[in-house]
Amino acid sequence: TCETCRSAEAIFSCSTCTGDHGWCRPCMIKLHQSLPFHKIQLWIGKCFEDVTLADQGFIWYLGHSGESCPWYEASQLCDQEVDALPHDTTLVTIHNIAWCHCQGSDSEQHLQLLRAGLFPASSTRPKTAFTFEVLDHFLIDALECKTSARSFFEKLTRLTNNAFQDTVPVSSSALDQ
């Protein structure tokens, strides 16, 4: 049973969290609201399978400490979700991002990403963002090891899924531009 609610079946685990945990879907999503780069696994009857938080219904709400923007109703919020690709030092993943639409807030998406600790790849309608931690790692790799951007990206894809790198949800063709 789920260790949080103690009523539902515990089918999710997190390989990033310390300890042996088991949660149901709603509890796992709630517990990872501020841990969006953790590696989640789903019990499929015989073993655990890697899954993404986005596939499980996780929405990264920007501007309200993990809560949805009060300016929009839940029915309108679904139309405002945008896929973004934050890159952590060990994981390349897709997230559903819900932007803040409050009056007086930063309506520009790239500024909301910066406030959330992510560096957007574009200042207009960003679809890709990086944690500052991964940018620091790239800087050190580039300076000390002469690592190219392509090699660093390949390293991230191997860390995300070493066995099936083609399943990592980012095209490396963006690096060729």
DAKACOR-V581338 format. One record per residue. N is the residue number from 1. RES is the residue in three letters. SS is DSSP state (alpha for helix, beta for strand, coil for the rest). PHI is phi as a letter, one per 30 degrees, with the letter a starting at -180 (none if undefined). OMEGA is omega in whole degrees, -180 to 180 (999 if undefined). Layout:
n res ss phi omega
N RES SS PHI OMEGA
N RES SS PHI OMEGA
This chain:
n res ss phi omega
1 THR coil none -179
2 CYS coil d -178
3 GLU coil d -180
4 THR coil c -177
5 CYS coil c 178
6 ARG coil h -180
7 SER coil b -177
8 ALA coil c 179
9 GLU coil d 179
10 ALA coil d -178
11 ILE coil c -180
12 PHE beta c 176
13 SER beta b 177
14 CYS beta b -179
15 SER coil d 179
16 THR coil d 179
17 CYS coil d 178
18 THR coil d 179
19 GLY coil j -180
20 ASP coil c -175
21 HIS coil c 174
22 GLY coil b -177
23 TRP beta b 167
24 CYS coil d -176
25 ARG alpha e -178
26 PRO alpha d -180
27 CYS alpha d 179
28 MET alpha d -180
29 ILE alpha d -180
30 LYS alpha d -179
31 LEU alpha d -179
32 HIS coil c -180
33 GLN coil e 178
34 SER coil c 179
35 LEU coil b -171
36 PRO coil d -178
37 PHE coil c 178
38 HIS coil d -177
39 LYS coil c -175
40 ILE beta c 178
41 GLN beta b -180
42 LEU beta c 176
43 TRP beta d -177
44 ILE coil c 175
45 GLY coil j -180
46 LYS coil b -179
47 CYS coil a 176
48 PHE beta c 178
49 GLU beta b 177
50 ASP beta d 176
51 VAL beta b 177
52 THR coil c 175
53 LEU coil d -180
54 ALA alpha d 179
55 ASP alpha d -179
56 GLN alpha c 176
57 GLY coil j 179
58 PHE coil d 174
59 ILE beta b 179
60 TRP beta d -179
61 TYR beta d 180
62 LEU coil c 172
63 GLY coil j -176
64 HIS coil b 177
65 SER coil h 177
66 GLY coil i 179
67 GLU coil c 180
68 SER coil d 180
69 CYS coil d -179
70 PRO coil d -179
71 TRP coil d -179
72 TYR coil c 174
73 GLU coil d -177
74 ALA alpha e -179
75 SER alpha d 179
76 GLN alpha d -177
77 LEU alpha d -178
78 CYS alpha e 179
79 ASP alpha d -176
80 GLN alpha c -179
81 GLU beta d -179
82 VAL beta b 175
83 ASP beta d 174
84 ALA beta b -177
85 LEU beta b 177
86 PRO beta d 179
87 HIS beta c 175
88 ASP coil c -178
89 THR coil d -179
90 THR coil b -172
91 LEU coil a 171
92 VAL beta c -174
93 THR coil b 176
94 ILE coil c 175
95 HIS beta b 170
96 ASN beta d -177
97 ILE beta c 173
98 ALA beta c -176
99 TRP coil d 174
100 CYS coil d 180
101 HIS coil b -180
102 CYS coil d 175
103 GLN coil d 179
104 GLY coil i 178
105 SER coil d 176
106 ASP coil d -180
107 SER coil d 180
108 GLU coil d -173
109 GLN alpha d -178
110 HIS alpha d 178
111 LEU alpha d 177
112 GLN alpha d 177
113 LEU alpha d 178
114 LEU alpha d 178
115 ARG alpha d 179
116 ALA coil d 178
117 GLY coil i 179
118 LEU beta c 178
119 PHE beta c -178
120 PRO beta d 178
121 ALA coil d 180
122 SER coil b 177
123 SER coil c 176
124 THR coil c 179
125 ARG coil h -176
126 PRO coil d 176
127 LYS coil c -179
128 THR beta b 177
129 ALA beta b -179
130 PHE beta b 172
131 THR beta d 177
132 PHE alpha d 178
133 GLU alpha d 180
134 VAL alpha d 176
135 LEU alpha d 175
136 ASP alpha d 179
137 HIS alpha d 179
138 PHE alpha d 179
139 LEU alpha e 180
140 ILE alpha d 178
141 ASP alpha d -179
142 ALA alpha d -179
143 LEU alpha d -174
144 GLU alpha d -174
145 CYS alpha c -178
146 LYS coil h -179
147 THR coil d 176
148 SER coil d 178
149 ALA alpha d 179
150 ARG alpha d 180
151 SER alpha d 178
152 PHE alpha d 177
153 PHE alpha d 178
154 GLU alpha d 176
155 LYS alpha d 179
156 LEU alpha d 179
157 THR alpha d 177
158 ARG alpha d 178
159 LEU alpha d 179
160 THR alpha d 180
161 ASN coil a -175
162 ASN coil d -177
163 ALA coil d -176
164 PHE coil b -176
165 GLN alpha d -180
166 ASP alpha d 178
167 THR alpha d 178
168 VAL coil d -167
169 PRO coil d 179
170 VAL coil b 177
171 SER coil d 178
172 SER alpha d 179
173 SER alpha d 177
174 ALA alpha d 180
175 LEU alpha d -178
176 ASP alpha d -175
177 GLN coil d 999
